[in-house]
Amino acid sequence: MSRSYDVVVTGVAPVTPIGIGADSFWRNFVASSLAVGTLDRRTDGGPKPPANWLELPESGSWLGAPIVDFVSEQFVRPRKALKVMSREIQTAFAASALAMEACGFDQLVRDGGIAVDRIATVFGSQMFYGPTSELQEAIQNSRDETGAYDIGRFGSVAMRDVTPLWMLKYLPNMPACHVGISIGAQGANNTIVAGDVSVTSALIESIGVLRRGIADAVICGGSGTMIDSTRMVYRGDFPVPRVADPIEHSSRPHTTEACGVVGGEAAATLVVEFAEAARRRGVRPLAEILAAVSRFATPSPGQRGSASSIAAAVEGALAQAGLRPDDIGMVVSHGMGDPTRDAAERQAITQTIPRAPLVMPIASLGHSGAAIGGIHLAVGVLALVHRMIPASMLLGTPIPGWEDRFIASPQPLDRDAVLVLTHTGQGVANAVILGSA
C-alpha cells in the first residue's frame, strides 16, 4: 500500500459531553474534565434512573456521559431538516459544520473554489434506534380485545400511527447524507458501520477516495451513542460497570478495578485533503496522516478482542509510515474498562510500542459507540497542534508493570507522531499514525 504522507487534516471538530468544537473540547480535556455520572443529568428526553437506582442489580447501567443542553438549532441549516434528524444526525451535522468552518472549507464551497462533484462525504455510523416514545402509540394500539399485544396488528397500525418520515431519522447513512446535502457535495457519499472501528475505517476509505482521484476533499466523521434507550437494554459484548466513589471515576480503563464499560455519546468530523490543495488555498494543515491500517484476527474462544490483530495493525502502520516504535510520542488508547479487551490492547502495545505514554479518552467521556474513533482521532490531531500530551486519566490502580505508561498531568509532546488505536471485540483492529504538519 502506498504511504499516505501527503494526505492531511485541515479541520477537526468534536461534539462531546465536555465541549463542543475543538477549542472547548481541548481546553477541558487537558484540564482532565470528567463527564461520567448518573444519567439523571441528561436533557435529551432519554431514560433517567429511578430514585433507588443504586439499590438495583446492575446499577452501573444507569451511568453515562450525556451531552447536556445540546442545542441543535445553533448548527443545523436549514432548520426544517431537524424533523428528519435523530439526535445522532444532529450532533454529526454540528461537528461537520464546525470542522468546515474552522478551516474555511464552507467558505471555499460558497465561493465556488472547489467543484461540488469533487467533494466526498465518508462517515462511520451505527444503528440509530430513537426514543421509544415515537412508537408508543402504535404499540399500544396493537393490543387485541383482551389487552394482549398482537404483533400481527403492528404493521397496519404503524402505517397509521407512525409518521411517514420516521425511518429517515434513523438510517445509519443519514449523517453523511445530510452533511453532503448541506454543502451540495456530489462526490462519493459512503457510510461504514463497523462498531468501534467505524470512523477509523471511514478515514481509511477517505484516503482511498483521494488516492483514486475521485475527490479533492473528504468530509470524514462519525456519530454514535451507547446511552440510547435501546442500546442501554442491549449492550452486546460490553460488560456493565460498577459505580465508583466518586462516581466520576466509574470509567476505569487499564486499572485493576475495571469491570465494565460506561456509555456516552459524541460526534467528531475531520476535513481531509491533499497537502497541496491546502497550500493552494492558504490553509495550514493540522496534521499529516502518515499511516492508516486495518487488520483482523479471530479472538480466542471466549475472549473479546484480539491482541494479535492490534499488534499487527500497529506493526503495519509503523511500516507504512516508515517509523520506529520510539518515534511515537503518544498512544491514544482504546482502553474502555472491559478487562478482557483492555488486556488484549496492553499485550499488543507491550509488543509493539514499549515506551510511549497512553491517553484514554473513554475514561473522561465514556464509550460513544461508533463515534469513539472520531474522538480518538481528534485527540491525536489536537495533541500535535498543541504539542502536548494530556494526562492519561488513570482513575484507579494501574495494572502491575504498567505504572510507567500513565502520566498524571499534561506534558510536552517531544515526538512528531501519535498513534491512534481502535479495535472491536470481534477481532478487527485499526491503527492510524498522525504526524506533525
C-alpha positions as CSV (number, residue, x, y, z in Angstrom):
1,M,0.0,0.0,0.0
2,S,1.2,3.5,-0.8
3,R,2.1,5.8,2.0
4,S,-0.4,8.5,2.6
5,Y,2.0,11.2,3.9
6,D,0.6,13.8,1.5
7,V,-2.9,13.5,2.9
8,V,-3.6,16.0,5.7
9,V,-6.2,17.0,8.2
10,T,-7.2,20.7,7.8
11,G,-10.2,20.8,10.0
12,V,-11.4,19.0,13.2
13,A,-14.3,19.4,15.5
14,P,-15.6,17.1,18.3
15,V,-19.0,17.4,19.8
16,T,-18.7,15.8,23.3
17,P,-20.0,16.0,26.9
18,I,-17.0,18.1,27.9
19,G,-17.0,20.5,25.0
20,I,-18.4,21.3,21.5
21,G,-15.8,22.4,19.0
22,A,-12.0,21.9,19.0
23,D,-11.1,24.7,21.4
24,S,-13.7,24.0,24.1
25,F,-13.1,20.3,23.9
26,W,-9.3,20.5,24.1
27,R,-9.3,23.0,26.9
28,N,-11.5,20.8,29.1
29,F,-9.8,17.6,28.0
30,V,-6.4,18.9,29.0
31,A,-7.9,20.0,32.3
32,S,-8.9,16.4,32.9
33,S,-12.6,17.1,32.9
34,L,-14.8,14.1,33.6
35,A,-18.2,13.7,32.0
36,V,-19.2,10.4,33.6
37,G,-22.0,10.5,36.1
38,T,-25.6,9.4,36.6
39,L,-28.0,9.7,33.6
40,D,-30.4,11.9,35.6
41,R,-28.4,14.8,34.1
42,R,-29.4,14.1,30.6
43,T,-31.5,16.6,28.7
44,D,-32.3,14.6,25.5
45,G,-35.5,13.0,26.7
46,G,-33.9,9.6,27.2
47,P,-34.4,7.3,30.2
48,K,-33.4,8.5,33.6
49,P,-32.7,6.3,36.6
50,P,-35.3,5.8,39.3
51,A,-34.7,7.3,42.8
52,N,-33.4,3.9,44.1
53,W,-31.2,3.1,41.2
54,L,-28.1,2.5,43.4
55,E,-30.0,-0.3,45.1
56,L,-30.9,-2.1,41.8
57,P,-29.0,-5.0,40.3
58,E,-26.6,-3.8,37.5
59,S,-26.9,-0.3,38.9
60,G,-23.9,0.6,36.6
61,S,-26.3,0.6,33.7
62,W,-27.5,4.0,34.8
63,L,-24.1,5.5,34.5
64,G,-23.3,7.6,31.4
65,A,-21.8,10.6,29.8
66,P,-24.5,12.6,28.0
67,I,-24.1,15.8,26.1
68,V,-26.1,18.1,28.3
69,D,-28.1,21.0,26.8
70,F,-27.1,20.4,23.2
71,V,-29.0,23.0,21.1
72,S,-29.2,21.6,17.5
73,E,-30.7,24.8,16.2
74,Q,-27.4,26.6,16.6
75,F,-25.8,24.3,13.9
76,V,-28.4,22.8,11.6
77,R,-29.3,24.6,8.4
78,P,-32.0,24.7,7.2
79,R,-33.8,24.2,10.4
80,K,-36.6,22.4,8.7
81,A,-34.2,19.5,8.3
82,L,-34.4,18.8,12.0
83,K,-37.7,17.0,11.6
84,V,-35.9,14.2,9.8
85,M,-32.8,14.2,12.0
86,S,-32.2,12.0,15.0
87,R,-30.0,13.3,17.8
88,E,-27.0,11.4,16.4
89,I,-27.5,13.0,13.0
90,Q,-27.8,16.4,14.6
91,T,-24.5,16.0,16.5
92,A,-22.8,14.8,13.4
93,F,-24.1,17.8,11.5
94,A,-22.8,20.1,14.2
95,A,-19.4,18.5,14.2
96,S,-19.2,18.8,10.4
97,A,-20.3,22.4,10.3
98,L,-17.7,23.4,13.0
99,A,-14.9,21.4,11.3
100,M,-15.6,23.0,7.9
101,E,-15.9,26.5,9.4
102,A,-12.6,26.1,11.3
103,C,-10.6,25.5,8.1
104,G,-12.6,27.8,5.8
105,F,-13.9,24.9,3.8
106,D,-17.5,26.1,4.0
107,Q,-16.5,29.4,2.5
108,L,-14.5,27.7,-0.2
109,V,-17.6,25.8,-1.2
110,R,-19.7,29.0,-1.2
111,D,-17.2,30.8,-3.3
112,G,-17.1,28.0,-5.9
113,G,-13.4,27.3,-5.1
114,I,-14.0,23.6,-5.4
115,A,-16.2,21.7,-7.7
116,V,-19.1,20.1,-5.8
117,D,-18.6,16.8,-7.6
118,R,-15.0,16.7,-6.1
119,I,-16.3,16.7,-2.5
120,A,-16.8,13.4,-0.9
121,T,-18.5,12.6,2.4
122,V,-17.5,9.4,4.3
123,F,-18.8,8.7,7.7
124,G,-18.7,6.0,10.4
125,S,-22.0,5.2,11.9
126,Q,-24.1,2.7,13.8
127,M,-27.7,1.6,14.3
128,F,-29.9,4.5,15.5
129,Y,-32.9,3.5,17.4
130,G,-34.6,6.7,18.6
131,P,-36.8,7.2,21.6
132,T,-39.3,4.5,22.3
133,S,-42.0,7.2,22.8
134,E,-42.2,7.6,19.0
135,L,-43.6,4.1,18.6
136,Q,-45.5,4.0,21.9
137,E,-48.9,4.9,20.3
138,A,-48.6,2.3,17.6
139,I,-47.6,-0.4,20.1
140,Q,-50.5,0.4,22.4
141,N,-52.9,0.3,19.5
142,S,-51.6,-3.2,18.6
143,R,-53.3,-4.8,21.6
144,D,-56.2,-7.1,21.0
145,E,-59.6,-7.1,22.7
146,T,-58.1,-8.8,25.8
147,G,-55.3,-6.2,26.1
148,A,-52.6,-8.6,24.9
149,Y,-50.0,-7.4,22.4
150,D,-50.7,-8.8,18.9
151,I,-47.6,-8.5,16.7
152,G,-49.7,-9.2,13.7
153,R,-51.5,-5.9,14.1
154,F,-48.4,-3.7,14.4
155,G,-47.8,-3.3,10.7
156,S,-51.1,-1.9,9.8
157,V,-51.3,0.2,13.0
158,A,-47.8,1.6,12.5
159,M,-48.7,2.7,9.0
160,R,-51.4,4.9,10.6
161,D,-49.8,6.0,13.9
162,V,-46.1,6.4,13.0
163,T,-45.0,9.5,11.0
164,P,-44.1,8.5,7.4
165,L,-40.7,10.2,7.7
166,W,-39.8,8.2,10.9
167,M,-37.3,5.8,9.3
168,L,-35.4,8.7,7.6
169,K,-34.4,9.9,11.1
170,Y,-32.7,6.6,12.0
171,L,-31.0,5.3,8.9
172,P,-27.2,4.9,9.6
173,N,-26.2,6.6,6.4
174,M,-28.1,9.8,7.0
175,P,-25.4,11.7,8.9
176,A,-23.2,11.6,5.7
177,C,-26.2,12.3,3.5
178,H,-27.3,15.4,5.5
179,V,-23.8,16.8,5.6
180,G,-23.3,16.2,1.9
181,I,-26.7,17.8,1.0
182,S,-25.9,20.8,3.2
183,I,-22.9,21.8,1.0
184,G,-24.2,20.4,-2.2
185,A,-21.5,17.7,-2.3
186,Q,-21.9,15.4,-5.3
187,G,-18.9,13.2,-4.8
188,A,-18.7,9.8,-3.1
189,N,-21.1,9.5,-0.2
190,N,-20.3,6.4,1.9
191,T,-21.1,5.1,5.3
192,I,-19.2,2.4,7.2
193,V,-21.0,0.6,10.1
194,A,-18.3,-1.5,11.8
195,G,-18.6,-0.9,15.5
196,D,-15.7,0.7,17.3
197,V,-13.6,1.0,14.2
198,S,-16.3,2.7,12.1
199,V,-14.7,6.2,11.9
200,T,-11.1,5.0,11.5
201,S,-12.3,2.7,8.8
202,A,-14.1,5.7,7.2
203,L,-10.7,7.5,7.4
204,I,-9.0,4.7,5.5
205,E,-11.8,4.9,2.9
206,S,-11.4,8.6,2.7
207,I,-7.7,8.3,1.9
208,G,-8.7,5.8,-0.8
209,V,-11.2,8.2,-2.2
210,L,-8.5,10.8,-2.5
211,R,-5.9,8.5,-3.9
212,R,-8.3,7.0,-6.5
213,G,-8.7,10.5,-7.8
214,I,-12.5,10.7,-7.4
215,A,-12.4,13.6,-4.9
216,D,-10.2,16.6,-3.9
217,A,-11.5,16.8,-0.3
218,V,-13.4,14.5,2.0
219,I,-15.6,15.3,5.0
220,C,-14.9,12.4,7.3
221,G,-16.7,11.9,10.5
222,G,-18.9,9.8,12.7
223,S,-21.6,9.9,15.4
224,G,-22.7,7.5,18.0
225,T,-24.2,6.7,21.3
226,M,-24.4,4.0,23.9
227,I,-27.0,5.7,26.1
228,D,-29.9,5.5,23.7
229,S,-32.7,3.6,25.5
230,T,-32.5,0.5,23.2
231,R,-28.7,0.5,23.3
232,M,-28.9,0.6,27.1
233,V,-31.1,-2.5,27.1
234,Y,-28.9,-4.4,24.6
235,R,-25.3,-3.9,25.5
236,G,-24.0,-6.7,23.3
237,D,-20.5,-7.7,24.4
238,F,-20.0,-4.6,26.6
239,P,-20.0,-5.6,30.3
240,V,-21.8,-3.5,32.8
241,P,-19.5,-1.3,35.1
242,R,-19.7,-0.8,38.8
243,V,-20.4,2.6,40.4
244,A,-17.2,4.1,41.7
245,D,-16.6,6.5,44.5
246,P,-16.5,9.3,43.3
247,I,-19.0,8.4,40.6
248,E,-17.0,10.4,38.0
249,H,-14.3,7.7,38.3
250,S,-16.6,4.9,37.1
251,S,-15.0,4.6,33.7
252,R,-11.6,2.9,34.6
253,P,-9.6,1.6,31.6
254,H,-6.4,-0.2,32.3
255,T,-7.0,-0.5,36.0
256,T,-7.3,-3.4,38.4
257,E,-10.8,-2.1,39.3
258,A,-12.0,-2.2,35.7
259,C,-15.0,-4.4,35.2
260,G,-17.3,-2.8,32.6
261,V,-17.9,0.0,30.0
262,V,-19.6,3.3,30.7
263,G,-21.7,4.6,27.8
264,G,-21.6,8.1,26.4
265,E,-22.5,10.0,23.2
266,A,-20.4,12.1,20.8
267,A,-19.6,13.0,17.3
268,A,-16.5,14.2,15.5
269,T,-15.6,15.3,12.0
270,L,-12.3,15.8,10.1
271,V,-11.7,17.6,6.8
272,V,-9.2,15.6,4.9
273,E,-7.5,16.7,1.7
274,F,-4.2,16.6,-0.1
275,A,-1.5,18.8,1.3
276,E,-1.0,20.6,-2.0
277,A,-4.7,21.6,-2.1
278,A,-4.5,23.0,1.4
279,R,-1.4,25.0,0.5
280,R,-3.1,26.4,-2.6
281,R,-5.9,27.9,-0.6
282,G,-3.6,29.1,2.2
283,V,-4.7,26.7,4.9
284,R,-2.1,25.3,7.2
285,P,-2.7,21.6,7.9
286,L,-3.3,20.5,11.4
287,A,-1.7,17.1,11.0
288,E,-0.5,14.6,8.3
289,I,-1.9,11.1,8.1
290,L,1.2,9.1,8.0
291,A,-0.5,5.7,8.0
292,A,-3.9,4.1,8.4
293,V,-4.1,0.3,8.6
294,S,-6.7,-2.3,9.4
295,R,-6.1,-5.9,10.5
296,F,-8.2,-8.8,11.6
297,A,-7.5,-11.9,13.7
298,T,-10.1,-14.3,15.3
299,P,-10.3,-13.9,19.0
300,S,-9.5,-16.9,21.2
301,P,-12.6,-18.8,22.2
302,G,-14.5,-17.0,25.0
303,Q,-12.4,-13.8,24.5
304,R,-13.3,-10.3,23.4
305,G,-10.8,-8.6,21.2
306,S,-7.5,-9.9,19.7
307,A,-4.0,-8.9,20.8
308,S,-2.6,-10.3,17.6
309,S,-4.8,-8.1,15.4
310,I,-4.0,-5.0,17.4
311,A,-0.3,-5.8,17.2
312,A,-0.5,-6.5,13.5
313,A,-2.2,-3.2,12.9
314,V,0.4,-1.2,14.8
315,E,3.3,-3.0,13.1
316,G,1.6,-2.4,9.7
317,A,1.1,1.3,10.5
318,L,4.7,1.7,11.6
319,A,5.9,0.0,8.4
320,Q,3.6,2.1,6.2
321,A,4.8,5.3,7.9
322,G,8.4,4.3,7.8
323,L,8.8,4.9,11.6
324,R,10.3,3.1,14.5
325,P,8.4,2.5,17.8
326,D,10.5,5.2,19.5
327,D,9.2,7.7,17.0
328,I,5.7,7.5,18.6
329,G,5.3,10.2,21.2
330,M,1.8,9.2,22.5
331,V,-0.7,6.4,22.1
332,V,-4.4,7.3,22.1
333,S,-5.7,4.1,23.7
334,H,-8.9,2.4,23.1
335,G,-9.0,1.2,26.7
336,M,-12.6,1.2,27.8
337,G,-12.8,-0.6,31.1
338,D,-13.6,-4.1,29.7
339,P,-10.9,-6.2,31.4
340,T,-10.6,-8.6,28.5
341,R,-10.3,-6.1,25.7
342,D,-8.0,-3.8,27.7
343,A,-5.8,-6.8,28.4
344,A,-5.6,-7.5,24.7
345,E,-4.6,-4.0,24.0
346,R,-1.9,-4.0,26.7
347,Q,-0.4,-7.2,25.3
348,A,-0.3,-5.7,21.8
349,I,1.2,-2.4,23.0
350,T,3.8,-4.1,25.1
351,Q,4.9,-6.0,22.0
352,T,4.9,-3.0,19.6
353,I,5.3,0.4,21.4
354,P,7.3,-0.3,24.6
355,R,7.6,3.2,26.0
356,A,5.1,5.8,24.8
357,P,2.5,7.1,27.4
358,L,-1.2,6.3,27.0
359,V,-4.1,8.8,26.8
360,M,-7.5,7.3,27.5
361,P,-10.4,9.4,26.3
362,I,-13.0,6.8,27.3
363,A,-12.1,7.4,31.0
364,S,-13.3,11.0,30.6
365,L,-16.1,10.7,28.0
366,G,-17.4,7.1,28.3
367,H,-17.7,5.0,25.2
368,S,-19.7,6.8,22.5
369,G,-20.2,3.8,20.1
370,A,-19.3,4.4,16.5
371,A,-18.2,8.0,17.3
372,I,-15.3,6.9,19.5
373,G,-12.8,6.5,16.7
374,G,-13.5,10.1,15.7
375,I,-12.9,11.3,19.2
376,H,-9.6,9.4,19.3
377,L,-8.5,11.0,16.0
378,A,-9.5,14.5,17.3
379,V,-7.4,13.9,20.4
380,G,-4.4,12.9,18.3
381,V,-4.7,15.8,15.9
382,L,-5.1,18.4,18.7
383,A,-2.2,16.9,20.6
384,L,0.0,17.5,17.6
385,V,-1.3,21.0,17.1
386,H,-0.7,22.0,20.7
387,R,2.5,19.9,21.1
388,M,1.0,18.5,24.3
389,I,0.3,15.1,25.8
390,P,-2.8,15.3,28.0
391,A,-3.0,13.5,31.3
392,S,-3.7,9.7,31.0
393,M,-6.7,10.0,33.2
394,L,-6.0,6.8,35.1
395,L,-8.9,6.6,37.5
396,G,-7.8,3.6,39.6
397,T,-4.9,1.3,40.4
398,P,-2.7,0.6,37.3
399,I,-2.1,-2.9,36.2
400,P,1.1,-4.1,37.7
401,G,4.0,-3.4,35.4
402,W,2.2,-0.7,33.6
403,E,2.7,2.1,36.1
404,D,5.1,4.0,33.9
405,R,2.7,4.2,31.0
406,F,0.5,6.8,32.6
407,I,1.1,10.5,33.2
408,A,-0.7,12.4,35.9
409,S,-0.6,15.8,34.3
410,P,0.0,17.2,30.8
411,Q,3.5,17.1,29.3
412,P,5.1,18.4,26.2
413,L,4.9,16.2,23.2
414,D,8.5,15.7,22.1
415,R,7.9,13.4,19.1
416,D,6.3,14.2,15.8
417,A,4.0,11.2,15.6
418,V,0.9,10.0,17.5
419,L,-0.6,6.5,17.3
420,V,-4.4,6.2,17.4
421,L,-5.9,2.8,18.2
422,T,-9.4,1.5,17.7
423,H,-10.5,-2.2,17.9
424,T,-13.6,-4.4,18.3
425,G,-14.4,-7.4,20.4
426,Q,-14.7,-9.4,17.2
427,G,-11.1,-9.1,16.3
428,V,-10.8,-6.0,14.0
429,A,-8.1,-3.5,14.8
430,N,-7.3,-0.2,13.1
431,A,-4.1,1.8,13.7
432,V,-3.7,5.4,12.5
433,I,-0.4,7.3,12.8
434,L,-0.7,11.1,12.7
435,G,2.3,13.3,12.2
436,S,3.1,17.0,12.7
437,A,2.2,19.1,9.7
